[in-house]
């Protein structure tokens, strides 16, 4: 009886901790989404100012964006730390020092992060957007022509199509993302997949296991999908030009 009681107590504590962590994670993801919205808004304002040749004001906005991107990075580290600490938590005889666990995890995440705010992908996209106002199609100083294609089509989403339905992420009716591996799926399709006891992520090479309670539409996902749509529209004219060039070459032949 004592063993059963202890087991129930352990499960109850772990459950409450996971619930609290889930709430904290959700709140932090909402904060990350708001920061991302602010960065996008700052970029749009800077683009308008660049069109008006207000270089000094553009630079001031860029500096503010760099500072905000640092907060964005800190917030993403915090979300990752929440998941890592909770996943590794085991109830023991001693009180758990969660602050130390979080701090240690944050230190590891920062050590493994190669980016500084000035070189963050979001800031890179910010600078490219400003550069393209007057230099569209030209490489930024210090970059090659090939870098234009790579960076202007860069997305924060790990997959551009649902690995189960094959539909583009931008066309999914109910996009959801795995908390574990960050891959994106169509909600109905992935839930059927999980209920069929096929647990491993269907993305080739991904070792993560999918759980229904860890497949969510986090606040940031919809923003990133909108960003992908915007990037697709920006790259469309280039594709059309290439197609026309190809047709001209065929006619010459």
DAZI-V612882 format. One record per pair of residues at least 24 apart in sequence whose ideal C-beta (glycine too) atoms are under 6 Angstrom apart, sorted by the first residue. I is the first residue (numbers start at 1). J is the second residue. Records with the same first field share a line. If there is no record, write none. Layout:
I: J  J
//
This chain:
10: 91
13: 91
18: 86
21: 82  86
24: 82
25: 79  82
28: 78  79
29: 218  219  220
30: 219
31: 75
32: 75  220
33: 219  220  223
35: 72
36: 223
39: 65  122
43: 126  129
46: 130
47: 129  133
50: 130  133
51: 133
65: 126
66: 117  118  123
69: 117  120  122  123
70: 117
77: 106  109
80: 109
81: 105  106
153: 235
155: 228
156: 224
157: 184  224
158: 182  183
159: 183  184
162: 186
163: 202  203
164: 189  193  202
165: 189
169: 225
170: 225  228  229
175: 221
176: 215  217
177: 221
178: 210  215
179: 214
180: 208  214
181: 206  208
190: 215
//
